[in-house]
Structures are given as C-alpha cells and as structure tokens.
Amino acid sequence: MPLITVVITLIVIGVLLWLINTYIPMDGKIKQILNIVVVICVVIWLLYAFGVINHAGDIKVPQVH
C-alpha cells in the first residue's frame, strides 16, 4: 500500500472524527468510547497495512470444481 494512501486515509479519518466530536452533540462518555474504538480500529488497520499482523487467521474456503 503506498504511503500517500495511508496518509490521506489517516487525514480523512481524523477530520471525520473531529467533525463528529465537534458538531454532533453527545455525552462525554459516548464520545470517549467512540474515540477509543476509532483509534483501536486505525491502529489495527495500520498494523495490517504495514505487515506487522498477517492474515493467518483468515478462513479458507475450499474451491469446488
């Protein structure tokens, strides 16, 4: 995956999270949980993107001929 794609994706996710936190009224606890979930998902995505975590846990479906 090209580095520019990773950077653009991180910028878009950051802007979207900022917009949600700024313009959608919600309780502080819910906002905190949302932020934590987004950060965890982004970290896991980055680990997959850079090959730190491989797809060894993928389910393999046998081919039917």
N, CA, C and O atoms as a Maestro MAE file, in Angstrom:
{
 s_m_m2io_version
 :::
 2.0.0
}

f_m_ct {
 s_m_title
 :::
 protein
 m_atom[260] {
  # First column is atom index #
  i_m_mmod_type
  r_m_x_coord
  r_m_y_coord
  r_m_z_coord
  i_m_residue_number
  s_m_chain_name
  s_m_pdb_residue_name
  s_m_pdb_atom_name
  i_m_atomic_number
  :::
  1 25 0.853 -1.170 0.000 1 A "MET " " N  " 7
  2 3 0.000 0.000 0.000 1 A "MET " " CA " 6
  3 2 0.899 1.234 0.000 1 A "MET " " C  " 6
  4 15 1.791 1.345 0.841 1 A "MET " " O  " 8
  5 25 0.679 2.148 -0.918 2 A "PRO " " N  " 7
  6 3 1.515 3.357 -0.970 2 A "PRO " " CA " 6
  7 2 1.353 4.226 0.283 2 A "PRO " " C  " 6
  8 15 0.280 4.303 0.881 2 A "PRO " " O  " 8
  9 25 2.449 4.867 0.651 3 A "LEU " " N  " 7
  10 3 2.448 5.692 1.863 3 A "LEU " " CA " 6
  11 2 1.477 6.863 1.743 3 A "LEU " " C  " 6
  12 15 0.866 7.263 2.734 3 A "LEU " " O  " 8
  13 25 1.333 7.409 0.553 4 A "ILE " " N  " 7
  14 3 0.417 8.540 0.371 4 A "ILE " " CA " 6
  15 2 -1.021 8.130 0.650 4 A "ILE " " C  " 6
  16 15 -1.802 8.926 1.172 4 A "ILE " " O  " 8
  17 25 -1.379 6.898 0.309 5 A "THR " " N  " 7
  18 3 -2.728 6.391 0.596 5 A "THR " " CA " 6
  19 2 -2.968 6.292 2.098 5 A "THR " " C  " 6
  20 15 -4.044 6.632 2.591 5 A "THR " " O  " 8
  21 25 -1.961 5.825 2.810 6 A "VAL " " N  " 7
  22 3 -2.075 5.713 4.269 6 A "VAL " " CA " 6
  23 2 -2.235 7.102 4.885 6 A "VAL " " C  " 6
  24 15 -3.077 7.295 5.761 6 A "VAL " " O  " 8
  25 25 -1.441 8.059 4.438 7 A "VAL " " N  " 7
  26 3 -1.500 9.413 4.992 7 A "VAL " " CA " 6
  27 2 -2.852 10.056 4.697 7 A "VAL " " C  " 6
  28 15 -3.457 10.658 5.584 7 A "VAL " " O  " 8
  29 25 -3.329 9.933 3.461 8 A "ILE " " N  " 7
  30 3 -4.631 10.522 3.108 8 A "ILE " " CA " 6
  31 2 -5.751 9.870 3.911 8 A "ILE " " C  " 6
  32 15 -6.662 10.558 4.372 8 A "ILE " " O  " 8
  33 25 -5.693 8.555 4.080 9 A "THR " " N  " 7
  34 3 -6.718 7.860 4.857 9 A "THR " " CA " 6
  35 2 -6.717 8.324 6.310 9 A "THR " " C  " 6
  36 15 -7.779 8.535 6.894 9 A "THR " " O  " 8
  37 25 -5.536 8.483 6.894 10 A "LEU " " N  " 7
  38 3 -5.449 8.955 8.277 10 A "LEU " " CA " 6
  39 2 -5.978 10.380 8.410 10 A "LEU " " C  " 6
  40 15 -6.632 10.709 9.399 10 A "LEU " " O  " 8
  41 25 -5.700 11.222 7.425 11 A "ILE " " N  " 7
  42 3 -6.214 12.592 7.463 11 A "ILE " " CA " 6
  43 2 -7.736 12.600 7.373 11 A "ILE " " C  " 6
  44 15 -8.398 13.330 8.111 11 A "ILE " " O  " 8
  45 25 -8.295 11.790 6.470 12 A "VAL " " N  " 7
  46 3 -9.757 11.736 6.312 12 A "VAL " " CA " 6
  47 2 -10.412 11.214 7.590 12 A "VAL " " C  " 6
  48 15 -11.419 11.763 8.036 12 A "VAL " " O  " 8
  49 25 -9.854 10.169 8.176 13 A "ILE " " N  " 7
  50 3 -10.421 9.623 9.418 13 A "ILE " " CA " 6
  51 2 -10.336 10.657 10.542 13 A "ILE " " C  " 6
  52 15 -11.276 10.811 11.323 13 A "ILE " " O  " 8
  53 25 -9.215 11.358 10.619 14 A "GLY " " N  " 7
  54 3 -9.058 12.389 11.649 14 A "GLY " " CA " 6
  55 2 -10.050 13.524 11.487 14 A "GLY " " C  " 6
  56 15 -10.633 13.985 12.468 14 A "GLY " " O  " 8
  57 25 -10.248 13.979 10.255 15 A "VAL " " N  " 7
  58 3 -11.199 15.064 10.013 15 A "VAL " " CA " 6
  59 2 -12.619 14.605 10.318 15 A "VAL " " C  " 6
  60 15 -13.389 15.344 10.932 15 A "VAL " " O  " 8
  61 25 -12.972 13.398 9.898 16 A "LEU " " N  " 7
  62 3 -14.314 12.883 10.192 16 A "LEU " " CA " 6
  63 2 -14.547 12.754 11.694 16 A "LEU " " C  " 6
  64 15 -15.619 13.104 12.188 16 A "LEU " " O  " 8
  65 25 -13.558 12.258 12.416 17 A "LEU " " N  " 7
  66 3 -13.702 12.132 13.868 17 A "LEU " " CA " 6
  67 2 -13.815 13.509 14.518 17 A "LEU " " C  " 6
  68 15 -14.598 13.692 15.451 17 A "LEU " " O  " 8
  69 25 -13.044 14.470 14.032 18 A "TRP " " N  " 7
  70 3 -13.138 15.829 14.562 18 A "TRP " " CA " 6
  71 2 -14.517 16.431 14.292 18 A "TRP " " C  " 6
  72 15 -15.100 17.071 15.167 18 A "TRP " " O  " 8
  73 25 -15.039 16.226 13.075 19 A "LEU " " N  " 7
  74 3 -16.368 16.746 12.744 19 A "LEU " " CA " 6
  75 2 -17.440 16.124 13.632 19 A "LEU " " C  " 6
  76 15 -18.339 16.816 14.110 19 A "LEU " " O  " 8
  77 25 -17.341 14.815 13.848 20 A "ILE " " N  " 7
  78 3 -18.321 14.148 14.710 20 A "ILE " " CA " 6
  79 2 -18.223 14.683 16.133 20 A "ILE " " C  " 6
  80 15 -19.240 14.978 16.761 20 A "ILE " " O  " 8
  81 25 -16.996 14.807 16.640 21 A "ASN " " N  " 7
  82 3 -16.812 15.294 18.013 21 A "ASN " " CA " 6
  83 2 -17.249 16.746 18.173 21 A "ASN " " C  " 6
  84 15 -17.713 17.137 19.244 21 A "ASN " " O  " 8
  85 25 -17.108 17.539 17.131 22 A "THR " " N  " 7
  86 3 -17.417 18.964 17.224 22 A "THR " " CA " 6
  87 2 -18.892 19.265 17.010 22 A "THR " " C  " 6
  88 15 -19.478 20.050 17.755 22 A "THR " " O  " 8
  89 25 -19.494 18.652 16.004 23 A "TYR " " N  " 7
  90 3 -20.822 19.082 15.576 23 A "TYR " " CA " 6
  91 2 -21.969 18.161 15.956 23 A "TYR " " C  " 6
  92 15 -23.129 18.539 15.796 23 A "TYR " " O  " 8
  93 25 -21.682 16.970 16.451 24 A "ILE " " N  " 7
  94 3 -22.768 16.087 16.878 24 A "ILE " " CA " 6
  95 2 -22.795 16.080 18.405 24 A "ILE " " C  " 6
  96 15 -21.847 15.625 19.045 24 A "ILE " " O  " 8
  97 25 -23.873 16.582 18.980 25 A "PRO " " N  " 7
  98 3 -23.932 16.616 20.446 25 A "PRO " " CA " 6
  99 2 -24.153 15.214 21.013 25 A "PRO " " C  " 6
  100 15 -25.087 14.509 20.630 25 A "PRO " " O  " 8
  101 25 -23.283 14.837 21.919 26 A "MET " " N  " 7
  102 3 -23.430 13.552 22.596 26 A "MET " " CA " 6
  103 2 -22.733 13.632 23.943 26 A "MET " " C  " 6
  104 15 -21.926 14.524 24.202 26 A "MET " " O  " 8
  105 25 -23.069 12.677 24.785 27 A "ASP " " N  " 7
  106 3 -22.493 12.619 26.120 27 A "ASP " " CA " 6
  107 2 -20.981 12.403 26.031 27 A "ASP " " C  " 6
  108 15 -20.489 11.796 25.080 27 A "ASP " " O  " 8
  109 25 -20.266 12.893 27.005 28 A "GLY " " N  " 7
  110 3 -18.813 12.773 27.015 28 A "GLY " " CA " 6
  111 2 -18.324 11.339 27.039 28 A "GLY " " C  " 6
  112 15 -17.311 11.011 26.422 28 A "GLY " " O  " 8
  113 25 -19.052 10.472 27.762 29 A "LYS " " N  " 7
  114 3 -18.670 9.055 27.833 29 A "LYS " " CA " 6
  115 2 -18.796 8.390 26.471 29 A "LYS " " C  " 6
  116 15 -17.916 7.629 26.066 29 A "LYS " " O  " 8
  117 25 -19.885 8.671 25.762 30 A "ILE " " N  " 7
  118 3 -20.090 8.084 24.439 30 A "ILE " " CA " 6
  119 2 -19.024 8.597 23.477 30 A "ILE " " C  " 6
  120 15 -18.510 7.838 22.655 30 A "ILE " " O  " 8
  121 25 -18.693 9.869 23.575 31 A "LYS " " N  " 7
  122 3 -17.668 10.462 22.720 31 A "LYS " " CA " 6
  123 2 -16.310 9.808 22.985 31 A "LYS " " C  " 6
  124 15 -15.551 9.534 22.055 31 A "LYS " " O  " 8
  125 25 -16.015 9.562 24.253 32 A "GLN " " N  " 7
  126 3 -14.755 8.924 24.622 32 A "GLN " " CA " 6
  127 2 -14.692 7.495 24.088 32 A "GLN " " C  " 6
  128 15 -13.662 7.071 23.565 32 A "GLN " " O  " 8
  129 25 -15.792 6.753 24.218 33 A "ILE " " N  " 7
  130 3 -15.842 5.384 23.708 33 A "ILE " " CA " 6
  131 2 -15.673 5.379 22.192 33 A "ILE " " C  " 6
  132 15 -14.940 4.548 21.655 33 A "ILE " " O  " 8
  133 25 -16.342 6.295 21.497 34 A "LEU " " N  " 7
  134 3 -16.215 6.398 20.048 34 A "LEU " " CA " 6
  135 2 -14.769 6.670 19.644 34 A "LEU " " C  " 6
  136 15 -14.256 6.050 18.713 34 A "LEU " " O  " 8
  137 25 -14.116 7.591 20.338 35 A "ASN " " N  " 7
  138 3 -12.723 7.913 20.030 35 A "ASN " " CA " 6
  139 2 -11.807 6.714 20.247 35 A "ASN " " C  " 6
  140 15 -10.922 6.451 19.432 35 A "ASN " " O  " 8
  141 25 -12.014 5.995 21.327 36 A "ILE " " N  " 7
  142 3 -11.191 4.819 21.623 36 A "ILE " " CA " 6
  143 2 -11.387 3.746 20.562 36 A "ILE " " C  " 6
  144 15 -10.415 3.147 20.099 36 A "ILE " " O  " 8
  145 25 -12.634 3.496 20.172 37 A "VAL " " N  " 7
  146 3 -12.917 2.480 19.155 37 A "VAL " " CA " 6
  147 2 -12.277 2.861 17.827 37 A "VAL " " C  " 6
  148 15 -11.692 2.009 17.158 37 A "VAL " " O  " 8
  149 25 -12.378 4.112 17.440 38 A "VAL " " N  " 7
  150 3 -11.785 4.553 16.176 38 A "VAL " " CA " 6
  151 2 -10.264 4.425 16.226 38 A "VAL " " C  " 6
  152 15 -9.658 3.972 15.254 38 A "VAL " " O  " 8
  153 25 -9.642 4.808 17.321 39 A "VAL " " N  " 7
  154 3 -8.183 4.706 17.437 39 A "VAL " " CA " 6
  155 2 -7.740 3.251 17.379 39 A "VAL " " C  " 6
  156 15 -6.759 2.937 16.705 39 A "VAL " " O  " 8
  157 25 -8.438 2.362 18.068 40 A "ILE " " N  " 7
  158 3 -8.088 0.934 18.042 40 A "ILE " " CA " 6
  159 2 -8.225 0.371 16.631 40 A "ILE " " C  " 6
  160 15 -7.358 -0.373 16.173 40 A "ILE " " O  " 8
  161 25 -9.309 0.721 15.940 41 A "CYS " " N  " 7
  162 3 -9.505 0.239 14.567 41 A "CYS " " CA " 6
  163 2 -8.423 0.758 13.634 41 A "CYS " " C  " 6
  164 15 -7.938 0.014 12.781 41 A "CYS " " O  " 8
  165 25 -8.036 2.017 13.780 42 A "VAL " " N  " 7
  166 3 -6.997 2.588 12.929 42 A "VAL " " CA " 6
  167 2 -5.645 1.930 13.204 42 A "VAL " " C  " 6
  168 15 -4.891 1.656 12.271 42 A "VAL " " O  " 8
  169 25 -5.335 1.679 14.463 43 A "VAL " " N  " 7
  170 3 -4.067 1.023 14.801 43 A "VAL " " CA " 6
  171 2 -4.027 -0.390 14.216 43 A "VAL " " C  " 6
  172 15 -3.010 -0.793 13.651 43 A "VAL " " O  " 8
  173 25 -5.113 -1.140 14.343 44 A "ILE " " N  " 7
  174 3 -5.164 -2.486 13.780 44 A "ILE " " CA " 6
  175 2 -5.037 -2.428 12.261 44 A "ILE " " C  " 6
  176 15 -4.330 -3.245 11.671 44 A "ILE " " O  " 8
  177 25 -5.712 -1.474 11.620 45 A "TRP " " N  " 7
  178 3 -5.608 -1.317 10.172 45 A "TRP " " CA " 6
  179 2 -4.172 -1.006 9.753 45 A "TRP " " C  " 6
  180 15 -3.678 -1.553 8.767 45 A "TRP " " O  " 8
  181 25 -3.505 -0.126 10.504 46 A "LEU " " N  " 7
  182 3 -2.117 0.202 10.192 46 A "LEU " " CA " 6
  183 2 -1.198 -0.999 10.364 46 A "LEU " " C  " 6
  184 15 -0.276 -1.196 9.572 46 A "LEU " " O  " 8
  185 25 -1.443 -1.796 11.390 47 A "LEU " " N  " 7
  186 3 -0.626 -2.998 11.590 47 A "LEU " " CA " 6
  187 2 -0.795 -3.970 10.427 47 A "LEU " " C  " 6
  188 15 0.180 -4.574 9.980 47 A "LEU " " O  " 8
  189 25 -2.021 -4.124 9.934 48 A "TYR " " N  " 7
  190 3 -2.249 -4.945 8.743 48 A "TYR " " CA " 6
  191 2 -1.602 -4.326 7.510 48 A "TYR " " C  " 6
  192 15 -1.004 -5.036 6.702 48 A "TYR " " O  " 8
  193 25 -1.713 -3.019 7.361 49 A "ALA " " N  " 7
  194 3 -1.204 -2.341 6.166 49 A "ALA " " CA " 6
  195 2 0.314 -2.460 6.061 49 A "ALA " " C  " 6
  196 15 0.848 -2.611 4.963 49 A "ALA " " O  " 8
  197 25 1.009 -2.393 7.189 50 A "PHE " " N  " 7
  198 3 2.459 -2.473 7.161 50 A "PHE " " CA " 6
  199 2 2.983 -3.892 7.361 50 A "PHE " " C  " 6
  200 15 4.194 -4.096 7.437 50 A "PHE " " O  " 8
  201 25 2.093 -4.867 7.448 51 A "GLY " " N  " 7
  202 3 2.506 -6.258 7.504 51 A "GLY " " CA " 6
  203 2 2.960 -6.750 8.862 51 A "GLY " " C  " 6
  204 15 3.533 -7.835 8.964 51 A "GLY " " O  " 8
  205 25 2.718 -5.980 9.903 52 A "VAL " " N  " 7
  206 3 3.090 -6.437 11.244 52 A "VAL " " CA " 6
  207 2 2.187 -7.590 11.660 52 A "VAL " " C  " 6
  208 15 2.641 -8.558 12.271 52 A "VAL " " O  " 8
  209 25 0.922 -7.479 11.328 53 A "ILE " " N  " 7
  210 3 -0.043 -8.561 11.566 53 A "ILE " " CA " 6
  211 2 -0.368 -9.149 10.201 53 A "ILE " " C  " 6
  212 15 -0.696 -8.426 9.261 53 A "ILE " " O  " 8
  213 25 -0.272 -10.470 10.106 54 A "ASN " " N  " 7
  214 3 -0.608 -11.081 8.824 54 A "ASN " " CA " 6
  215 2 -2.032 -11.631 8.871 54 A "ASN " " C  " 6
  216 15 -2.694 -11.586 9.908 54 A "ASN " " O  " 8
  217 25 -2.475 -12.132 7.775 55 A "HIS " " N  " 7
  218 3 -3.842 -12.634 7.666 55 A "HIS " " CA " 6
  219 2 -3.889 -14.141 7.937 55 A "HIS " " C  " 6
  220 15 -4.620 -14.867 7.262 55 A "HIS " " O  " 8
  221 25 -3.120 -14.612 8.911 56 A "ALA " " N  " 7
  222 3 -3.052 -16.038 9.205 56 A "ALA " " CA " 6
  223 2 -4.376 -16.565 9.745 56 A "ALA " " C  " 6
  224 15 -4.650 -17.761 9.647 56 A "ALA " " O  " 8
  225 25 -5.194 -15.694 10.309 57 A "GLY " " N  " 7
  226 3 -6.453 -16.136 10.882 57 A "GLY " " CA " 6
  227 2 -7.598 -16.145 9.894 57 A "GLY " " C  " 6
  228 15 -8.736 -16.416 10.277 57 A "GLY " " O  " 8
  229 25 -7.327 -15.856 8.627 58 A "ASP " " N  " 7
  230 3 -8.390 -15.841 7.630 58 A "ASP " " CA " 6
  231 2 -8.970 -17.237 7.446 58 A "ASP " " C  " 6
  232 15 -8.261 -18.240 7.533 58 A "ASP " " O  " 8
  233 25 -10.243 -17.278 7.195 59 A "ILE " " N  " 7
  234 3 -10.922 -18.540 6.950 59 A "ILE " " CA " 6
  235 2 -10.733 -18.908 5.496 59 A "ILE " " C  " 6
  236 15 -11.010 -18.108 4.603 59 A "ILE " " O  " 8
  237 25 -10.265 -20.106 5.262 60 A "LYS " " N  " 7
  238 3 -10.032 -20.567 3.898 60 A "LYS " " CA " 6
  239 2 -11.229 -21.410 3.466 60 A "LYS " " C  " 6
  240 15 -11.599 -22.376 4.133 60 A "LYS " " O  " 8
  241 25 -11.819 -21.030 2.347 61 A "VAL " " N  " 7
  242 3 -12.968 -21.758 1.822 61 A "VAL " " CA " 6
  243 2 -12.448 -22.643 0.684 61 A "VAL " " C  " 6
  244 15 -11.804 -22.153 -0.243 61 A "VAL " " O  " 8
  245 25 -12.727 -23.925 0.760 62 A "PRO " " N  " 7
  246 3 -12.232 -24.815 -0.321 62 A "PRO " " CA " 6
  247 2 -12.919 -24.511 -1.631 62 A "PRO " " C  " 6
  248 15 -14.096 -24.152 -1.666 62 A "PRO " " O  " 8
  249 25 -12.168 -24.659 -2.712 63 A "GLN " " N  " 7
  250 3 -12.741 -24.419 -4.034 63 A "GLN " " CA " 6
  251 2 -13.496 -25.667 -4.490 63 A "GLN " " C  " 6
  252 15 -13.036 -26.795 -4.312 63 A "GLN " " O  " 8
  253 25 -14.643 -25.436 -5.070 64 A "VAL " " N  " 7
  254 3 -15.451 -26.532 -5.595 64 A "VAL " " CA " 6
  255 2 -15.289 -26.526 -7.102 64 A "VAL " " C  " 6
  256 15 -15.529 -25.512 -7.757 64 A "VAL " " O  " 8
  257 25 -14.879 -27.672 -7.656 65 A "HIS " " N  " 7
  258 3 -14.674 -27.764 -9.112 65 A "HIS " " CA " 6
  259 2 -15.854 -28.415 -9.762 65 A "HIS " " C  " 6
  260 15 -15.872 -28.583 -10.981 65 A "HIS " " O  " 8
  :::
 }
 m_bond[259] {
  # First column is bond index #
  i_m_from
  i_m_to
  i_m_order
  :::
  1 1 2 1
  2 2 3 1
  3 3 4 2
  4 3 5 1
  5 5 6 1
  6 6 7 1
  7 7 8 2
  8 7 9 1
  9 9 10 1
  10 10 11 1
  11 11 12 2
  12 11 13 1
  13 13 14 1
  14 14 15 1
  15 15 16 2
  16 15 17 1
  17 17 18 1
  18 18 19 1
  19 19 20 2
  20 19 21 1
  21 21 22 1
  22 22 23 1
  23 23 24 2
  24 23 25 1
  25 25 26 1
  26 26 27 1
  27 27 28 2
  28 27 29 1
  29 29 30 1
  30 30 31 1
  31 31 32 2
  32 31 33 1
  33 33 34 1
  34 34 35 1
  35 35 36 2
  36 35 37 1
  37 37 38 1
  38 38 39 1
  39 39 40 2
  40 39 41 1
  41 41 42 1
  42 42 43 1
  43 43 44 2
  44 43 45 1
  45 45 46 1
  46 46 47 1
  47 47 48 2
  48 47 49 1
  49 49 50 1
  50 50 51 1
  51 51 52 2
  52 51 53 1
  53 53 54 1
  54 54 55 1
  55 55 56 2
  56 55 57 1
  57 57 58 1
  58 58 59 1
  59 59 60 2
  60 59 61 1
  61 61 62 1
  62 62 63 1
  63 63 64 2
  64 63 65 1
  65 65 66 1
  66 66 67 1
  67 67 68 2
  68 67 69 1
  69 69 70 1
  70 70 71 1
  71 71 72 2
  72 71 73 1
  73 73 74 1
  74 74 75 1
  75 75 76 2
  76 75 77 1
  77 77 78 1
  78 78 79 1
  79 79 80 2
  80 79 81 1
  81 81 82 1
  82 82 83 1
  83 83 84 2
  84 83 85 1
  85 85 86 1
  86 86 87 1
  87 87 88 2
  88 87 89 1
  89 89 90 1
  90 90 91 1
  91 91 92 2
  92 91 93 1
  93 93 94 1
  94 94 95 1
  95 95 96 2
  96 95 97 1
  97 97 98 1
  98 98 99 1
  99 99 100 2
  100 99 101 1
  101 101 102 1
  102 102 103 1
  103 103 104 2
  104 103 105 1
  105 105 106 1
  106 106 107 1
  107 107 108 2
  108 107 109 1
  109 109 110 1
  110 110 111 1
  111 111 112 2
  112 111 113 1
  113 113 114 1
  114 114 115 1
  115 115 116 2
  116 115 117 1
  117 117 118 1
  118 118 119 1
  119 119 120 2
  120 119 121 1
  121 121 122 1
  122 122 123 1
  123 123 124 2
  124 123 125 1
  125 125 126 1
  126 126 127 1
  127 127 128 2
  128 127 129 1
  129 129 130 1
  130 130 131 1
  131 131 132 2
  132 131 133 1
  133 133 134 1
  134 134 135 1
  135 135 136 2
  136 135 137 1
  137 137 138 1
  138 138 139 1
  139 139 140 2
  140 139 141 1
  141 141 142 1
  142 142 143 1
  143 143 144 2
  144 143 145 1
  145 145 146 1
  146 146 147 1
  147 147 148 2
  148 147 149 1
  149 149 150 1
  150 150 151 1
  151 151 152 2
  152 151 153 1
  153 153 154 1
  154 154 155 1
  155 155 156 2
  156 155 157 1
  157 157 158 1
  158 158 159 1
  159 159 160 2
  160 159 161 1
  161 161 162 1
  162 162 163 1
  163 163 164 2
  164 163 165 1
  165 165 166 1
  166 166 167 1
  167 167 168 2
  168 167 169 1
  169 169 170 1
  170 170 171 1
  171 171 172 2
  172 171 173 1
  173 173 174 1
  174 174 175 1
  175 175 176 2
  176 175 177 1
  177 177 178 1
  178 178 179 1
  179 179 180 2
  180 179 181 1
  181 181 182 1
  182 182 183 1
  183 183 184 2
  184 183 185 1
  185 185 186 1
  186 186 187 1
  187 187 188 2
  188 187 189 1
  189 189 190 1
  190 190 191 1
  191 191 192 2
  192 191 193 1
  193 193 194 1
  194 194 195 1
  195 195 196 2
  196 195 197 1
  197 197 198 1
  198 198 199 1
  199 199 200 2
  200 199 201 1
  201 201 202 1
  202 202 203 1
  203 203 204 2
  204 203 205 1
  205 205 206 1
  206 206 207 1
  207 207 208 2
  208 207 209 1
  209 209 210 1
  210 210 211 1
  211 211 212 2
  212 211 213 1
  213 213 214 1
  214 214 215 1
  215 215 216 2
  216 215 217 1
  217 217 218 1
  218 218 219 1
  219 219 220 2
  220 219 221 1
  221 221 222 1
  222 222 223 1
  223 223 224 2
  224 223 225 1
  225 225 226 1
  226 226 227 1
  227 227 228 2
  228 227 229 1
  229 229 230 1
  230 230 231 1
  231 231 232 2
  232 231 233 1
  233 233 234 1
  234 234 235 1
  235 235 236 2
  236 235 237 1
  237 237 238 1
  238 238 239 1
  239 239 240 2
  240 239 241 1
  241 241 242 1
  242 242 243 1
  243 243 244 2
  244 243 245 1
  245 245 246 1
  246 246 247 1
  247 247 248 2
  248 247 249 1
  249 249 250 1
  250 250 251 1
  251 251 252 2
  252 251 253 1
  253 253 254 1
  254 254 255 1
  255 255 256 2
  256 255 257 1
  257 257 258 1
  258 258 259 1
  259 259 260 2
  :::
 }
}
